[in-house]
Amino acid sequence: MKTYLDCIPCFIRQTVEALRFVTDDPYLQEKIVKKVLVETSQLDLRQSPPHMARRIHEHIRNLTGVKDPYKKIKERFNQAALEMYPELKKMVQSSPDPIEKAVKVSIAGNIIDFGVKADINEKMVEETLECCLQQELPTDTLQKFKESISNADRILFLGDNAGETVFDRILIEEMPMERIVYAVKGGPIINDATLEDAEAAGLTGIVRVIDNGCDAPGTILNLCSSEFLGEFAKADLVIAKGQANYETLSEVKDKEIFFLLKVKCPVIAADIGCNTGEMVVKRIRK
């Protein structure tokens, strides 16, 4: 997906919100915002939004010296999700359609996105879960999702945010785990999950977990490691969580991909053809 003009004010908002996590120094805040404004003026709109987000957060890390500004946020939501895990697990296992229920849980976890909103709290996560569990998913797409899981020998699951990883675990535990590789980011970026977060979620104990070698939101393939690209090439099925994975992979033509996300942005909603706030299970195939 390309960068739209409406993405530009969002870049500036994200810069200001991220800065407030790491420094109270108004002069440093001003310096970084000005640097981002200059870089935004030179932005190639043909690239996906995560290209610019990566540069924004690189400037913030380099100029403040804080290598993981969202570390405490990630730890907080890892813990909050783990506390919810037993009840959610029990609910999925008792459902007449565990995969459908687990997909809804996984998508609900996508609300934990500090790139979109900086004041997310545990109550919002609980409310989103309740809302998602009451909504319906498209029956035909869900059936194709189940069939693709059953038929795939190699499944690559692309994670998104810390805490959300626990919700992904609930879905993964309803799938053939021996066929799954779970991928996280290669370095800190917003509240996206890294290997440390996957371990905290308990994923490293049930599936093979790798990082993609890149510290950008989503999956920018030409910046990823050779190990990750090898797994991507070998995968019969890719399950991609979140908006940034949609932004970076929606134009891939030679792979079957299911995007699972909670749409929180009107630009992405328009690109997909849905309403903001919807749960999305969208399939592209080779």
Backbone hydrogen bonds, N-H to C=O, Kabsch-Sander energy under -0.5 kcal/mol:
donor,donor_aa,acceptor,acceptor_aa,energy
3,T,45,L,-2.2
3,T,47,Q,-0.8
7,C,4,Y,-1.7
8,I,5,L,-1.4
10,C,6,D,-0.6
11,F,7,C,-1.8
12,I,8,I,-1.5
13,R,9,P,-2.4
14,Q,10,C,-2.6
15,T,11,F,-2.0
16,V,12,I,-2.4
17,E,13,R,-2.6
18,A,14,Q,-2.4
19,L,15,T,-2.4
20,R,16,V,-1.7
21,F,17,E,-0.6
21,F,18,A,-1.1
22,V,18,A,-0.8
22,V,19,L,-1.0
23,T,19,L,-2.5
29,Q,25,D,-2.4
30,E,26,P,-2.4
31,K,27,Y,-2.2
32,I,28,L,-2.3
33,V,29,Q,-2.5
34,K,30,E,-2.5
35,K,31,K,-1.9
36,V,32,I,-2.5
37,L,33,V,-2.4
38,V,34,K,-2.2
39,E,35,K,-2.2
40,T,36,V,-2.6
41,S,37,L,-1.6
42,Q,38,V,-0.6
42,Q,39,E,-0.9
43,L,40,T,-1.5
45,L,43,L,-0.9
47,Q,44,D,-2.0
51,H,48,S,-1.8
52,M,48,S,-0.6
52,M,49,P,-0.8
53,A,49,P,-2.1
54,R,50,P,-2.2
55,R,51,H,-1.3
56,I,52,M,-2.5
57,H,53,A,-2.3
58,E,54,R,-1.7
59,H,55,R,-2.2
60,I,56,I,-2.0
61,R,57,H,-2.3
62,N,58,E,-2.6
63,L,59,H,-2.7
64,T,60,I,-1.7
65,G,61,R,-1.8
67,K,65,G,-0.8
71,K,68,D,-2.0
74,K,70,Y,-2.7
75,E,71,K,-2.3
76,R,72,K,-2.3
77,F,73,I,-2.2
78,N,74,K,-2.3
79,Q,75,E,-2.1
80,A,76,R,-2.2
81,A,77,F,-2.3
82,L,78,N,-2.2
83,E,79,Q,-1.8
84,M,80,A,-1.1
85,Y,81,A,-1.2
88,L,84,M,-2.1
89,K,85,Y,-3.1
90,K,86,P,-2.1
91,M,87,E,-2.1
92,V,88,L,-2.4
93,Q,89,K,-2.5
94,S,90,K,-1.6
95,S,92,V,-1.3
101,K,97,D,-2.1
102,A,98,P,-2.7
103,V,99,I,-2.5
104,K,100,E,-1.9
105,V,101,K,-2.1
106,S,102,A,-2.6
107,I,103,V,-2.6
108,A,104,K,-2.5
109,G,105,V,-1.8
110,N,107,I,-1.6
111,I,108,A,-1.7
112,I,109,G,-1.7
113,D,111,I,-2.5
114,F,112,I,-0.5
116,V,113,D,-1.1
117,K,113,D,-1.7
120,I,117,K,-0.5
125,V,121,N,-1.5
126,E,122,E,-2.3
127,E,123,K,-2.5
128,T,124,M,-2.4
129,L,125,V,-2.4
130,E,126,E,-2.2
131,C,127,E,-2.2
132,C,128,T,-2.9
133,L,129,L,-2.5
134,Q,130,E,-0.8
134,Q,131,C,-0.6
135,Q,131,C,-0.8
135,Q,132,C,-0.8
142,L,138,P,-2.4
143,Q,139,T,-2.1
144,K,140,D,-2.0
145,F,141,T,-2.2
146,K,142,L,-2.1
147,E,143,Q,-2.3
148,S,144,K,-2.6
149,I,145,F,-2.1
150,S,146,K,-2.2
151,N,147,E,-2.2
152,A,148,S,-1.5
155,I,179,R,-2.9
156,L,237,L,-2.7
157,F,155,I,-0.6
157,F,181,V,-3.1
158,L,156,L,-0.6
158,L,239,I,-3.5
159,G,157,F,-0.8
159,G,183,A,-2.4
162,A,191,N,-2.7
164,E,162,A,-1.0
165,T,161,N,-1.0
166,V,163,G,-1.3
167,F,163,G,-0.9
168,D,164,E,-2.3
169,R,165,T,-2.0
170,I,166,V,-1.3
171,L,167,F,-1.1
172,I,168,D,-3.0
173,E,169,R,-2.4
174,E,171,L,-1.7
175,M,172,I,-2.0
177,M,175,M,-1.5
179,R,176,P,-2.0
180,I,177,M,-1.6
181,V,155,I,-2.5
182,Y,208,R,-2.8
183,A,157,F,-2.9
184,V,210,I,-2.2
185,K,193,A,-2.6
186,G,214,C,-2.6
187,G,214,C,-0.7
192,D,189,I,-2.3
193,A,160,D,-2.5
198,A,194,T,-2.1
199,E,195,L,-2.3
200,A,196,E,-2.0
201,A,197,D,-1.8
202,G,199,E,-1.3
203,L,198,A,-2.1
204,T,198,A,-0.7
205,G,202,G,-0.6
206,I,203,L,-1.7
207,V,203,L,-2.3
208,R,180,I,-1.0
210,I,182,Y,-2.5
212,N,184,V,-2.2
221,L,219,T,-1.1
223,L,220,I,-2.3
224,C,220,I,-0.5
224,C,221,L,-1.3
225,S,212,N,-2.3
229,L,225,S,-2.6
230,G,226,S,-2.1
231,E,227,E,-1.8
232,F,228,F,-2.7
233,A,229,L,-2.4
234,K,230,G,-1.9
235,A,231,E,-1.4
236,D,154,R,-2.0
237,L,154,R,-1.6
238,V,256,E,-2.2
239,I,156,L,-2.6
240,A,238,V,-0.6
240,A,258,F,-2.8
241,K,158,L,-2.3
241,K,239,I,-0.5
242,G,260,L,-2.3
246,Y,242,G,-1.4
247,E,243,Q,-2.8
248,T,244,A,-2.1
249,L,245,N,-1.7
250,S,246,Y,-1.8
252,V,249,L,-1.8
257,I,255,K,-0.7
257,I,284,I,-3.0
258,F,238,V,-2.6
259,F,257,I,-0.5
259,F,282,K,-3.4
260,L,240,A,-2.4
260,L,258,F,-0.5
261,L,259,F,-0.5
261,L,280,V,-1.9
263,V,261,L,-0.6
263,V,278,E,-2.6
264,K,262,K,-0.6
269,A,265,C,-2.4
270,A,266,P,-2.3
271,D,267,V,-2.0
272,I,268,I,-2.6
273,G,269,A,-2.7
274,C,269,A,-2.5
277,G,263,V,-3.3
278,E,275,N,-1.8
280,V,261,L,-2.8
282,K,259,F,-2.3
284,I,257,I,-2.9
